[in-house]
Amino acid sequence: MKRRIIEIDERKCNGCGACAEACHEGAIAMVDGKARLMREDYCDGLGDCLPACPTGAISFVEREAKAYDEKAVAESKAGCPGQQMRRFVRESRVPSQPAVRDSELGQWPCQIKLAPVNALYFEGADLLIAADCTAYAYASMHEEFMKGRITLIGCPKLDGVDYSEKLAAIISGNDIRSVCIVRMEVPCCGGLEAAARKALQESGKSIPWHVVTISVDGRILSR
């Protein structure tokens, strides 16, 4: 059928991810740092994503496309949010139960591999680059390190990748104010620290940074 649907000009897309966040149907995702219409049957043609785009990369076109599948959209929302980008605003409040702690995660996604390079939440951010085991080993990870920072996590051993190129693009392409690297004491975490150090060097910027090392039994060994 012929209907109105969005079109994304990848040449104009700066990879901020604002359109993916604005698309309530989940039709748009970030792929290799660019917005892409993943499911045309998820696009309702209303264009909530258009005003969110800061570069004018999105427009309406009339073309042959699959019909909007409202049922499929509803079913997808009931599942895993996957790569849908989100920014969280944490309010200061007194919990009803003192033992209950609020999350300090400031954005989604938080995996280095999934984060868009030019996401809006990187502008003016204090960046935390953390090994994913640190949040399990160190009990106060949220309060001491994640609070007020944009968090990126990864494990070079499990992912089998060098994060330095992705991190360098994030640091060089955004106004990053500081970088905190939190790693475990185990040798494989040296890959994460090395990637972050290399990224900082290749960015060509002079940014305050420091490394914190956590022991496997949850103690801070150095900071």
Backbone as ProteinMPNN parsed JSONL, in Angstrom:
{"seq_chain_A": "MKRRIIEIDERKCNGCGACAEACHEGAIAMVDGKARLMREDYCDGLGDCLPACPTGAISFVEREAKAYDEKAVAESKAGCPGQQMRRFVRESRVPSQPAVRDSELGQWPCQIKLAPVNALYFEGADLLIAADCTAYAYASMHEEFMKGRITLIGCPKLDGVDYSEKLAAIISGNDIRSVCIVRMEVPCCGGLEAAARKALQESGKSIPWHVVTISVDGRILSR", "coords_chain_A": {"N_chain_A": [[0.836, -1.196, 0.0], [0.341, 2.342, -0.529], [1.532, 4.923, 1.411], [1.989, 7.561, 3.899], [5.178, 7.968, 5.277], [8.155, 8.033, 7.3], [11.398, 9.288, 6.266], [14.876, 8.929, 6.486], [17.721, 10.866, 6.215], [20.81, 9.83, 6.103], [23.151, 11.211, 5.684], [22.783, 13.671, 6.81], [22.329, 13.012, 9.432], [23.456, 13.209, 12.739], [23.865, 11.341, 14.643], [22.803, 11.613, 17.218], [20.655, 10.374, 18.443], [18.199, 11.321, 19.296], [15.834, 11.077, 17.844], [15.273, 8.349, 17.942], [14.701, 8.101, 20.605], [12.415, 9.645, 20.731], [10.62, 8.239, 19.225], [7.921, 6.491, 19.909], [7.018, 4.076, 19.086], [9.137, 2.463, 18.506], [10.278, 2.231, 15.999], [12.601, 3.294, 15.022], [16.122, 2.923, 15.242], [19.522, 3.104, 16.467], [22.183, 2.544, 14.393], [25.432, 1.704, 13.87], [26.11, 4.294, 14.667], [24.269, 5.909, 13.356], [20.918, 7.027, 12.722], [18.275, 4.828, 11.901], [15.496, 3.638, 10.048], [14.047, 0.894, 11.168], [11.829, -0.811, 11.15], [9.335, -0.502, 8.992], [6.682, -1.074, 9.307], [6.259, -0.422, 11.889], [6.168, 2.28, 11.966], [4.02, 4.893, 12.426], [3.473, 7.089, 10.92], [2.963, 9.563, 12.004], [4.965, 11.173, 12.923], [6.404, 11.947, 15.353], [9.076, 11.974, 15.702], [10.175, 13.903, 14.026], [10.275, 16.727, 14.982], [12.137, 16.307, 16.96], [14.592, 15.918, 15.823], [17.68, 17.476, 15.461], [19.028, 18.227, 13.169], [17.485, 18.191, 10.922], [17.263, 15.821, 9.501], [15.195, 14.093, 9.052], [12.268, 13.422, 7.221], [8.944, 13.479, 5.711], [7.674, 11.095, 3.392], [5.78, 9.943, 0.567], [5.164, 6.7, -0.192], [5.356, 3.261, -1.345], [4.731, 1.06, 1.22], [4.774, -1.152, 4.043], [1.766, -1.709, 5.887], [0.897, 0.087, 8.865], [1.407, -1.659, 11.826], [-0.277, -1.996, 14.466], [-0.75, -3.897, 16.446], [1.602, -5.454, 16.473], [3.41, -3.527, 17.321], [2.478, -3.03, 19.929], [2.972, -5.524, 21.081], [5.754, -5.63, 20.92], [6.472, -3.655, 22.68], [5.983, -4.828, 25.051], [8.089, -6.443, 25.472], [11.704, -6.756, 25.753], [13.433, -3.628, 26.059], [15.701, -3.232, 24.613], [17.768, -1.506, 22.442], [16.658, 1.015, 22.697], [17.057, 4.392, 23.22], [17.394, 6.234, 26.212], [17.1, 8.921, 28.563], [17.572, 9.587, 31.948], [16.114, 11.408, 34.607], [16.977, 12.064, 37.758], [15.356, 12.486, 40.805], [15.806, 14.163, 43.896], [14.979, 12.589, 46.801], [13.504, 11.405, 49.846], [13.66, 8.118, 50.722], [10.981, 5.855, 51.525], [11.643, 3.612, 52.9], [14.567, 3.296, 54.607], [16.548, 1.454, 53.851], [16.284, 1.055, 51.18], [17.645, 1.832, 48.072], [17.985, 4.269, 45.492], [18.448, 3.977, 41.954], [21.285, 5.266, 40.223], [21.796, 5.415, 37.583], [22.199, 7.23, 34.68], [21.354, 7.206, 31.999], [20.29, 5.41, 29.032], [21.171, 3.386, 26.214], [23.702, 1.695, 28.259], [25.843, 0.116, 27.672], [29.043, 0.089, 26.174], [29.285, -0.765, 23.523], [26.747, -0.345, 22.484], [26.013, 2.311, 22.833], [25.135, 5.412, 21.306], [27.37, 7.413, 19.377], [27.194, 10.223, 19.276], [25.303, 11.022, 21.21], [22.917, 13.097, 22.86], [23.154, 13.23, 25.608], [25.855, 13.148, 26.181], [26.927, 15.675, 26.019], [28.66, 18.071, 27.811], [29.167, 16.265, 29.825], [30.242, 14.397, 32.704], [32.125, 11.62, 32.497], [31.811, 8.173, 33.12], [33.66, 5.317, 32.784], [33.363, 2.03, 33.059], [34.236, -1.247, 34.186], [32.078, -3.999, 33.753], [31.773, -5.726, 35.919], [32.293, -4.261, 38.185], [30.103, -2.983, 39.379], [28.838, -5.033, 40.673], [30.742, -5.98, 42.435], [31.503, -3.78, 44.041], [29.851, -2.257, 46.59], [28.87, 0.37, 46.862], [28.753, 1.504, 44.348], [26.879, 2.963, 42.774], [26.296, 5.299, 44.324], [28.856, 6.455, 44.789], [30.268, 6.568, 42.346], [28.631, 6.468, 39.966], [26.648, 8.413, 40.278], [25.599, 11.481, 39.035], [27.093, 11.184, 36.766], [27.571, 10.138, 33.319], [27.254, 6.871, 32.393], [29.257, 4.316, 31.04], [29.668, 0.962, 30.262], [31.597, -2.095, 30.052], [33.224, -5.166, 28.997], [36.199, -6.141, 27.996], [37.223, -8.694, 27.645], [35.026, -10.486, 27.466], [33.5, -9.273, 25.433], [35.342, -9.176, 23.431], [36.524, -7.112, 21.934], [38.237, -4.073, 20.912], [37.803, -1.225, 22.614], [38.767, 1.296, 22.162], [38.589, 2.897, 19.801], [35.83, 3.529, 19.592], [35.42, 4.844, 22.035], [37.195, 6.973, 21.73], [35.955, 8.375, 19.674], [33.64, 9.203, 20.974], [34.679, 10.84, 23.018], [36.157, 12.773, 21.585], [34.202, 13.877, 19.945], [32.337, 15.128, 21.535], [31.464, 17.348, 24.271], [33.076, 16.47, 26.724], [33.601, 16.602, 30.137], [35.103, 15.378, 32.19], [36.77, 12.261, 32.951], [36.251, 9.21, 34.503], [37.666, 6.175, 35.263], [36.764, 3.017, 36.159], [37.846, -0.017, 37.257], [38.306, -3.593, 37.663], [40.607, -5.499, 39.755], [41.631, -7.602, 38.339], [43.638, -9.017, 35.676], [42.476, -8.953, 33.043], [40.925, -6.698, 32.998], [42.661, -4.752, 32.469], [42.61, -4.249, 29.795], [40.387, -2.634, 29.39], [41.098, -0.29, 30.763], [43.385, 0.388, 29.289], [42.235, 0.881, 26.777], [40.656, 3.118, 27.344], [42.614, 4.971, 28.114], [44.045, 5.174, 25.702], [42.037, 6.209, 24.06], [41.605, 8.721, 25.226], [44.078, 9.894, 24.679], [44.102, 9.844, 21.844], [42.0, 11.5, 21.297], [42.914, 14.051, 21.431], [42.389, 15.954, 23.291], [42.659, 17.793, 26.366], [41.697, 16.489, 29.148], [40.565, 16.121, 32.45], [41.243, 13.115, 34.199], [40.986, 9.939, 35.902], [41.89, 6.805, 37.469], [40.266, 4.144, 39.088], [40.686, 1.313, 41.08], [39.15, -1.728, 41.827], [38.956, -4.34, 44.209], [38.515, -7.955, 44.043], [37.002, -8.721, 46.164], [35.527, -6.516, 46.731], [36.721, -4.094, 47.645], [38.241, -0.791, 47.553], [41.2, -0.471, 45.947], [42.963, 1.351, 44.828], [42.905, 4.833, 43.972]], "CA_chain_A": [[0.0, 0.0, 0.0], [1.07, 3.598, -0.555], [1.151, 5.739, 2.564], [2.995, 8.496, 4.399], [6.128, 7.321, 6.169], [9.345, 8.874, 7.444], [12.624, 8.959, 5.549], [16.022, 9.468, 7.219], [18.907, 11.166, 5.409], [21.948, 9.494, 6.962], [24.211, 12.207, 5.509], [22.512, 14.771, 7.747], [22.209, 12.48, 10.789], [24.668, 13.371, 13.555], [23.954, 10.221, 15.578], [22.455, 12.008, 18.593], [19.699, 9.415, 18.983], [16.979, 11.966, 19.803], [14.668, 10.564, 17.127], [14.985, 7.013, 18.466], [14.073, 8.305, 21.909], [11.091, 10.237, 20.528], [9.748, 7.29, 18.533], [7.299, 5.636, 20.919], [6.704, 2.772, 18.496], [10.355, 1.679, 18.368], [10.578, 2.004, 14.585], [13.935, 3.817, 14.73], [17.213, 2.473, 16.107], [20.826, 3.614, 16.086], [23.012, 1.501, 13.8], [26.736, 2.263, 13.504], [26.13, 5.728, 14.933], [23.309, 6.627, 12.531], [19.523, 6.629, 12.901], [17.781, 4.025, 10.782], [14.144, 3.105, 10.161], [14.243, -0.545, 11.213], [10.58, -1.502, 10.837], [8.388, 0.464, 8.432], [5.341, -1.38, 9.823], [6.169, 0.18, 13.221], [6.054, 3.735, 11.788], [2.603, 5.253, 12.275], [3.349, 8.216, 10.012], [2.576, 10.794, 12.706], [6.161, 12.007, 12.915], [6.898, 12.5, 16.613], [10.528, 12.054, 15.615], [10.623, 15.037, 13.215], [10.725, 17.899, 15.739], [13.237, 15.947, 17.857], [15.842, 15.873, 15.071], [18.279, 18.814, 15.438], [19.701, 18.51, 11.9], [16.55, 18.109, 9.808], [17.571, 14.624, 8.716], [13.995, 13.278, 8.891], [11.177, 14.052, 6.473], [7.87, 12.583, 5.289], [7.558, 10.764, 1.976], [4.672, 9.071, 0.182], [5.724, 5.592, -0.966], [4.865, 1.935, -1.024], [5.254, 0.616, 2.506], [3.896, -2.036, 4.795], [0.794, -1.007, 6.724], [1.233, 0.21, 10.284], [0.936, -2.834, 12.561], [-0.443, -1.56, 15.858], [-0.643, -5.072, 17.317], [3.017, -5.81, 16.589], [4.043, -2.493, 18.141], [2.081, -3.277, 21.317], [3.666, -6.717, 21.546], [7.176, -5.328, 21.067], [6.655, -2.841, 23.878], [5.89, -5.703, 26.218], [9.337, -7.191, 25.591], [12.928, -6.054, 26.154], [13.576, -2.348, 25.375], [16.844, -3.316, 23.709], [18.633, -0.354, 22.234], [15.942, 2.29, 22.75], [17.836, 5.313, 24.026], [16.64, 6.983, 27.214], [17.835, 9.732, 29.537], [16.831, 9.577, 33.196], [16.278, 12.545, 35.511], [16.823, 11.567, 39.113], [14.893, 13.485, 41.764], [16.232, 13.95, 45.271], [13.829, 12.29, 47.656], [13.783, 10.553, 50.999], [12.94, 6.854, 50.534], [10.114, 5.47, 52.639], [12.404, 2.62, 53.642], [15.96, 3.728, 54.53], [17.413, 0.446, 53.253], [16.066, 1.03, 49.738], [18.446, 2.832, 47.371], [17.572, 4.579, 44.128], [19.474, 3.84, 40.932], [21.9, 6.509, 39.756], [22.074, 5.321, 36.16], [21.698, 8.466, 34.087], [20.944, 7.097, 30.602], [20.233, 4.081, 28.42], [21.888, 2.234, 26.746], [24.934, 1.979, 28.984], [26.924, -0.681, 27.103], [29.885, 0.841, 25.242], [29.001, -1.216, 22.155], [25.424, 0.084, 22.038], [25.792, 3.754, 23.007], [25.378, 6.254, 20.12], [28.581, 8.231, 19.547], [26.873, 11.64, 19.467], [24.083, 11.164, 21.996], [22.804, 14.406, 23.504], [23.538, 13.194, 27.022], [27.298, 13.273, 26.342], [27.334, 17.084, 26.036], [28.912, 18.59, 29.147], [29.059, 15.146, 30.766], [31.318, 13.719, 33.399], [31.978, 10.278, 31.951], [32.303, 7.013, 33.859], [33.929, 4.127, 31.982], [33.494, 1.038, 34.12], [34.113, -2.675, 33.915], [30.726, -4.335, 34.19], [31.796, -6.442, 37.208], [32.506, -3.366, 39.319], [28.838, -2.682, 40.052], [28.499, -6.183, 41.518], [31.758, -6.149, 43.47], [31.577, -2.639, 44.957], [28.474, -2.03, 47.044], [28.462, 1.773, 46.748], [29.082, 1.935, 42.988], [25.933, 3.984, 42.316], [26.433, 6.549, 45.074], [30.191, 7.043, 44.725], [30.831, 6.729, 41.004], [27.656, 6.684, 38.902], [25.835, 9.593, 40.54], [26.016, 12.691, 38.347], [27.913, 10.865, 35.597], [27.058, 9.278, 32.257], [27.952, 5.609, 32.616], [29.484, 3.365, 29.964], [30.261, -0.251, 30.822], [32.013, -3.099, 29.085], [34.206, -6.172, 29.403], [36.941, -6.445, 26.77], [37.449, -10.139, 27.506], [33.797, -11.117, 26.999], [33.084, -8.685, 24.164], [36.369, -9.485, 22.438], [36.744, -5.96, 21.055], [39.014, -2.947, 21.408], [36.867, -0.114, 22.75], [39.441, 2.598, 22.078], [38.085, 3.705, 18.681], [34.498, 4.023, 19.948], [35.575, 5.812, 23.128], [37.85, 8.167, 21.185], [34.939, 9.122, 18.926], [32.754, 9.825, 21.953], [35.386, 11.909, 23.73], [36.538, 13.849, 20.661], [33.035, 14.465, 19.305], [31.42, 15.709, 22.513], [32.062, 18.179, 25.318], [33.253, 15.657, 27.923], [34.304, 17.42, 31.133], [36.054, 14.564, 32.938], [36.62, 10.821, 32.752], [36.606, 8.337, 35.618], [37.762, 4.785, 34.817], [36.681, 2.108, 37.303], [38.157, -1.349, 36.789], [38.614, -4.6, 38.668], [42.038, -5.742, 39.885], [42.023, -8.731, 37.495], [44.411, -8.567, 34.504], [41.7, -8.685, 31.821], [40.388, -5.34, 33.067], [43.671, -3.843, 31.938], [42.219, -3.896, 28.434], [39.453, -1.504, 29.455], [41.874, 0.884, 31.134], [44.251, 0.732, 28.163], [41.39, 1.465, 25.726], [40.26, 4.463, 27.775], [43.814, 5.812, 28.035], [44.32, 5.399, 24.279], [40.989, 7.088, 23.555], [41.892, 10.068, 25.717], [45.238, 10.392, 23.936], [43.762, 10.054, 20.443], [41.011, 12.573, 21.175], [43.625, 15.323, 21.307], [41.874, 16.897, 24.28], [43.207, 17.748, 27.721], [40.538, 16.266, 30.004], [40.926, 15.481, 33.72], [40.819, 11.722, 34.277], [41.654, 9.137, 36.911], [41.559, 5.38, 37.472], [39.96, 3.534, 40.38], [40.777, -0.141, 40.984], [38.351, -2.433, 42.827], [39.377, -5.72, 44.448], [37.456, -8.927, 43.777], [36.142, -8.813, 47.342], [34.741, -5.298, 46.876], [37.42, -2.971, 48.281], [38.959, 0.112, 46.673], [42.645, -0.68, 46.11], [43.646, 2.603, 44.468], [42.049, 5.825, 43.336]], "C_chain_A": [[0.874, 1.251, 0.0], [0.597, 4.471, 0.595], [2.288, 6.667, 2.959], [3.873, 7.794, 5.429], [7.374, 8.197, 6.256], [10.483, 8.368, 6.566], [13.777, 9.648, 6.272], [17.202, 9.648, 6.271], [20.135, 10.954, 6.294], [23.1, 10.492, 6.81], [24.032, 13.378, 6.47], [22.485, 14.308, 9.197], [23.519, 12.625, 11.541], [24.788, 12.303, 14.639], [23.557, 10.537, 16.999], [21.46, 11.051, 19.241], [18.398, 10.008, 19.48], [15.733, 11.424, 19.122], [14.273, 9.177, 17.634], [14.291, 7.1, 19.813], [12.647, 8.819, 21.752], [10.11, 9.269, 19.883], [9.179, 6.291, 19.527], [7.013, 4.234, 20.395], [7.937, 1.883, 18.352], [10.722, 1.381, 16.93], [12.003, 2.402, 14.227], [14.942, 3.267, 15.73], [18.515, 3.082, 15.601], [21.681, 2.446, 15.608], [24.307, 2.137, 13.304], [26.751, 3.781, 13.614], [25.17, 6.554, 14.103], [21.897, 6.115, 12.812], [19.056, 5.872, 11.665], [16.354, 3.564, 11.063], [14.232, 1.592, 10.046], [12.993, -1.326, 10.79], [9.582, -0.482, 10.303], [6.967, 0.191, 8.914], [5.158, -0.923, 11.264], [5.98, 1.693, 13.135], [4.601, 4.101, 11.528], [2.387, 6.46, 11.369], [2.962, 9.524, 10.664], [3.774, 11.728, 12.9], [6.557, 12.646, 14.219], [8.416, 12.705, 16.578], [11.009, 13.313, 14.895], [11.089, 16.229, 14.035], [11.891, 17.591, 16.679], [14.585, 16.005, 17.156], [16.45, 17.268, 14.96], [18.891, 19.19, 14.087], [18.776, 18.461, 10.691], [16.771, 16.906, 8.914], [16.338, 13.776, 8.416], [12.917, 14.071, 8.162], [10.11, 13.013, 6.169], [7.987, 12.321, 3.785], [6.304, 9.919, 1.774], [5.257, 7.954, -0.674], [5.04, 4.289, -0.584], [5.527, 1.463, 0.273], [4.252, -0.33, 3.155], [2.961, -1.207, 5.67], [1.277, -0.964, 8.168], [0.587, -0.933, 11.059], [0.861, -2.506, 14.054], [-0.277, -2.725, 16.826], [0.815, -5.461, 17.535], [3.774, -4.811, 17.459], [3.736, -2.729, 19.615], [2.817, -4.487, 21.891], [5.148, -6.461, 21.769], [7.445, -4.508, 22.319], [6.601, -3.682, 25.144], [7.187, -6.477, 26.447], [10.488, -6.309, 26.05], [13.065, -4.741, 25.396], [14.785, -2.288, 24.462], [17.664, -2.054, 23.649], [17.903, 0.974, 22.257], [16.642, 3.229, 23.709], [16.943, 6.095, 24.978], [17.586, 7.776, 28.099], [16.98, 9.821, 30.779], [17.136, 10.818, 34.018], [15.968, 12.06, 36.913], [16.424, 12.692, 40.053], [15.401, 13.134, 43.156], [15.0, 13.716, 46.134], [14.247, 11.354, 48.779], [13.007, 9.261, 50.825], [12.12, 6.508, 51.758], [10.774, 4.419, 53.509], [13.884, 2.962, 53.506], [16.879, 2.732, 53.821], [17.305, 0.41, 51.732], [16.853, 2.169, 49.08], [17.925, 3.028, 45.961], [18.745, 4.372, 43.174], [20.011, 5.218, 40.546], [22.286, 6.433, 38.285], [21.408, 6.492, 35.439], [21.162, 8.351, 32.682], [20.859, 5.631, 30.196], [20.391, 4.252, 26.913], [23.173, 2.63, 27.46], [26.105, 1.115, 28.499], [27.711, 0.16, 26.095], [29.531, 0.502, 23.803], [27.702, -0.637, 21.613], [25.221, 1.595, 22.071], [26.05, 4.519, 21.708], [26.547, 7.199, 20.379], [28.247, 9.674, 19.894], [25.565, 11.846, 20.216], [24.083, 12.5, 22.731], [23.293, 14.384, 24.942], [25.052, 13.25, 27.243], [27.754, 14.732, 26.464], [27.453, 17.594, 27.469], [28.934, 17.521, 30.221], [30.37, 14.845, 31.472], [31.124, 12.243, 33.097], [32.582, 9.221, 32.872], [32.453, 5.852, 32.888], [34.257, 3.009, 32.958], [33.438, -0.386, 33.581], [32.788, -3.145, 34.491], [30.681, -5.094, 35.517], [31.863, -5.496, 38.406], [31.227, -3.077, 40.086], [28.391, -3.823, 40.959], [29.476, -6.326, 42.674], [31.73, -5.024, 44.506], [30.181, -2.164, 45.322], [27.986, -0.609, 46.813], [28.765, 2.349, 45.367], [28.168, 3.077, 42.524], [26.193, 5.322, 42.999], [27.776, 7.231, 44.85], [30.67, 7.351, 43.31], [29.814, 7.046, 39.913], [26.856, 7.965, 39.06], [26.413, 10.825, 39.839], [26.867, 12.448, 37.109], [27.093, 10.103, 34.552], [27.91, 8.013, 32.285], [28.04, 4.771, 31.355], [30.19, 2.149, 30.54], [30.655, -1.216, 29.71], [32.98, -4.081, 29.707], [34.965, -6.583, 28.152], [37.166, -7.939, 26.563], [36.209, -10.824, 26.94], [33.361, -10.582, 25.641], [34.08, -8.983, 23.041], [36.63, -8.358, 21.461], [37.659, -4.947, 21.734], [38.092, -1.733, 21.426], [37.471, 1.242, 22.395], [38.897, 3.482, 20.958], [36.731, 4.318, 19.006], [34.604, 5.093, 21.032], [36.229, 7.1, 22.633], [36.853, 9.023, 20.419], [33.992, 9.847, 19.87], [33.429, 11.021, 22.618], [35.715, 13.073, 22.802], [35.331, 14.575, 20.082], [32.059, 15.142, 20.241], [32.181, 16.514, 23.559], [32.101, 17.383, 26.623], [34.098, 16.437, 28.924], [35.368, 16.642, 31.89], [35.774, 13.094, 32.671], [37.106, 10.086, 33.998], [36.573, 6.9, 35.108], [37.75, 3.895, 36.058], [36.827, 0.677, 36.777], [38.337, -2.308, 37.965], [40.126, -4.839, 38.688], [42.544, -6.833, 38.934], [42.692, -8.238, 36.213], [43.573, -8.221, 33.28], [41.093, -7.291, 31.823], [41.403, -4.307, 32.593], [43.34, -3.413, 30.524], [41.278, -2.717, 28.399], [40.201, -0.221, 29.788], [42.744, 1.346, 29.971], [43.453, 1.391, 27.037], [40.991, 2.884, 26.072], [41.442, 5.43, 27.689], [44.128, 6.17, 26.576], [43.306, 6.367, 23.678], [41.223, 8.532, 23.982], [43.049, 10.69, 24.948], [44.872, 10.733, 22.507], [42.729, 11.166, 20.246], [41.666, 13.938, 20.988], [43.18, 16.368, 22.303], [42.581, 16.716, 25.62], [42.05, 17.692, 28.709], [41.0, 15.614, 31.309], [40.411, 14.038, 33.757], [41.575, 11.013, 35.397], [41.126, 7.706, 36.868], [41.324, 4.92, 38.903], [39.975, 2.018, 40.176], [40.049, -0.791, 42.153], [38.865, -3.863, 42.977], [38.21, -6.669, 44.204], [36.55, -9.133, 44.991], [35.486, -7.479, 47.681], [35.396, -4.151, 47.602], [38.056, -2.08, 47.222], [40.45, -0.053, 46.956], [43.439, 0.58, 45.782], [42.661, 3.525, 43.804], [42.815, 7.119, 43.12]], "O_chain_A": [[2.01, 1.222, 0.472], [-0.598, 4.729, 0.737], [3.398, 6.577, 2.434], [3.38, 7.119, 6.332], [7.616, 9.018, 5.372], [10.53, 7.2, 6.179], [13.671, 10.821, 6.631], [17.629, 8.703, 5.607], [20.459, 11.797, 7.131], [23.936, 10.609, 7.706], [25.007, 14.0, 6.893], [22.607, 15.13, 10.105], [24.572, 12.218, 11.05], [25.704, 12.349, 15.46], [23.932, 9.804, 17.915], [21.429, 10.93, 20.466], [17.566, 9.287, 20.031], [14.681, 11.322, 19.752], [13.088, 8.865, 17.743], [13.416, 6.295, 20.133], [11.769, 8.474, 22.543], [8.898, 9.458, 19.983], [9.866, 5.356, 19.941], [6.791, 3.309, 21.177], [7.809, 0.684, 18.104], [11.401, 0.391, 16.656], [12.557, 1.911, 13.243], [14.651, 3.158, 16.921], [18.603, 3.52, 14.454], [21.879, 1.475, 16.337], [24.286, 3.001, 12.428], [27.325, 4.471, 12.772], [25.237, 7.782, 14.134], [21.696, 4.935, 13.101], [19.394, 6.225, 10.535], [16.038, 3.149, 12.178], [14.464, 1.061, 8.96], [13.094, -2.374, 10.152], [9.039, 0.315, 11.068], [6.134, 1.097, 8.936], [4.06, -1.013, 11.814], [5.66, 2.326, 14.141], [4.015, 3.674, 10.533], [1.246, 6.818, 11.078], [2.662, 10.497, 9.972], [3.603, 12.941, 13.027], [7.011, 13.791, 14.217], [8.963, 13.511, 17.331], [12.136, 13.753, 15.122], [12.199, 16.713, 13.816], [12.564, 18.509, 17.147], [15.618, 16.128, 17.815], [15.807, 18.168, 14.418], [19.239, 20.352, 13.876], [19.22, 18.665, 9.562], [16.501, 16.957, 7.714], [16.411, 12.842, 7.618], [12.688, 15.244, 8.454], [10.331, 11.814, 6.343], [8.349, 13.208, 3.012], [5.829, 9.263, 2.701], [5.787, 8.212, -1.755], [4.257, 4.226, 0.363], [6.752, 1.475, 0.389], [3.058, -0.308, 2.858], [3.329, -0.128, 6.135], [1.976, -1.866, 8.631], [-0.62, -1.155, 10.967], [1.818, -2.715, 14.799], [0.279, -2.554, 17.911], [1.216, -5.763, 18.659], [4.657, -5.184, 18.231], [4.629, -2.64, 20.458], [3.234, -4.475, 23.049], [5.74, -7.008, 22.699], [8.497, -4.637, 22.945], [7.119, -3.282, 26.187], [7.365, -7.096, 27.496], [10.281, -5.256, 26.654], [12.837, -4.723, 24.186], [14.888, -1.391, 23.624], [18.189, -1.584, 24.658], [18.484, 1.986, 21.865], [16.807, 2.905, 24.886], [15.869, 6.561, 24.596], [18.718, 7.365, 28.353], [15.785, 10.101, 30.687], [18.291, 11.232, 34.115], [14.834, 11.69, 37.218], [17.079, 13.733, 40.094], [15.426, 11.968, 43.548], [14.094, 14.548, 46.184], [15.222, 10.611, 48.663], [11.777, 9.305, 50.784], [12.502, 6.82, 52.886], [10.506, 4.336, 54.707], [14.416, 2.925, 52.396], [17.891, 3.135, 53.248], [18.143, -0.198, 51.065], [16.738, 3.326, 49.484], [17.479, 2.082, 45.312], [19.9, 4.57, 43.55], [19.277, 6.206, 40.546], [23.022, 7.288, 37.791], [20.205, 6.714, 35.573], [20.562, 9.306, 32.188], [21.299, 4.739, 30.921], [19.803, 5.178, 26.355], [23.674, 3.743, 27.298], [27.248, 1.364, 28.884], [27.125, 0.856, 25.265], [29.483, 1.39, 22.952], [27.568, -0.456, 20.403], [24.33, 2.105, 21.391], [27.077, 4.301, 21.066], [26.691, 7.725, 21.483], [28.932, 10.289, 20.712], [24.8, 12.752, 19.888], [25.131, 12.974, 23.171], [23.789, 15.391, 25.448], [25.494, 13.386, 28.384], [28.849, 14.995, 26.959], [26.494, 17.56, 28.239], [28.742, 17.821, 31.4], [31.454, 15.014, 30.915], [30.076, 11.677, 33.406], [33.713, 9.356, 33.34], [31.486, 5.447, 32.244], [35.302, 3.031, 33.608], [32.694, -0.687, 32.647], [32.409, -2.741, 35.59], [29.642, -5.102, 36.177], [31.527, -5.89, 39.523], [31.255, -2.939, 41.309], [27.644, -3.6, 41.911], [29.094, -6.744, 43.767], [31.908, -5.269, 45.699], [29.42, -1.722, 44.461], [26.793, -0.403, 46.587], [29.008, 3.549, 45.233], [28.645, 4.052, 41.942], [26.296, 6.355, 42.337], [27.834, 8.455, 44.733], [31.411, 8.313, 43.11], [30.116, 7.829, 39.013], [26.427, 8.546, 38.064], [27.58, 11.166, 40.034], [27.315, 13.399, 36.469], [26.063, 9.505, 34.863], [29.137, 8.078, 32.209], [27.037, 4.539, 30.679], [31.2, 2.286, 31.231], [30.132, -1.168, 28.597], [33.493, -3.859, 30.804], [34.421, -7.311, 27.321], [37.287, -8.397, 25.427], [36.319, -11.652, 26.036], [32.904, -11.346, 24.79], [33.717, -9.036, 21.866], [36.924, -8.604, 20.291], [37.834, -4.957, 22.952], [37.651, -1.268, 20.375], [36.749, 2.238, 22.334], [38.757, 4.691, 21.143], [36.502, 5.495, 18.73], [33.948, 6.131, 20.949], [35.861, 8.192, 23.067], [36.894, 10.251, 20.499], [33.586, 10.977, 19.6], [32.825, 12.084, 22.764], [35.568, 14.233, 23.187], [35.419, 15.76, 19.762], [31.048, 15.68, 19.79], [33.395, 16.372, 23.707], [31.274, 17.586, 27.512], [35.195, 16.885, 28.59], [36.427, 17.187, 32.201], [34.687, 12.725, 32.224], [38.216, 10.31, 34.48], [35.556, 6.457, 34.577], [38.63, 4.008, 36.911], [36.031, 0.222, 35.956], [38.499, -1.886, 39.109], [40.839, -4.439, 37.767], [43.752, -6.973, 38.743], [42.356, -7.164, 35.714], [43.914, -7.292, 32.547], [40.777, -6.753, 30.761], [41.065, -3.149, 32.346], [43.742, -2.332, 30.093], [41.348, -1.887, 27.492], [39.968, 0.817, 29.169], [42.836, 2.542, 29.692], [43.925, 2.341, 26.412], [40.984, 3.76, 25.207], [41.289, 6.568, 27.246], [44.436, 7.319, 26.261], [43.663, 7.238, 22.886], [41.057, 9.455, 23.186], [43.011, 11.872, 24.605], [45.272, 11.778, 21.995], [42.601, 11.708, 19.149], [41.054, 14.864, 20.455], [43.543, 17.538, 22.185], [43.038, 15.624, 25.957], [41.485, 18.726, 29.068], [41.757, 14.644, 31.271], [39.266, 13.778, 33.385], [42.664, 11.432, 35.789], [40.064, 7.433, 36.308], [42.082, 5.26, 39.812], [39.369, 1.498, 39.239], [40.288, -0.459, 43.314], [39.174, -4.521, 41.984], [37.056, -6.244, 44.162], [35.448, -9.665, 44.856], [34.949, -7.31, 48.776], [34.691, -3.295, 48.136], [38.376, -2.542, 46.127], [40.907, 0.197, 48.071], [44.474, 0.841, 46.396], [41.708, 3.086, 43.16], [42.261, 8.084, 42.593]]}, "name": "protein", "num_of_chains": 1, "seq": "MKRRIIEIDERKCNGCGACAEACHEGAIAMVDGKARLMREDYCDGLGDCLPACPTGAISFVEREAKAYDEKAVAESKAGCPGQQMRRFVRESRVPSQPAVRDSELGQWPCQIKLAPVNALYFEGADLLIAADCTAYAYASMHEEFMKGRITLIGCPKLDGVDYSEKLAAIISGNDIRSVCIVRMEVPCCGGLEAAARKALQESGKSIPWHVVTISVDGRILSR"}
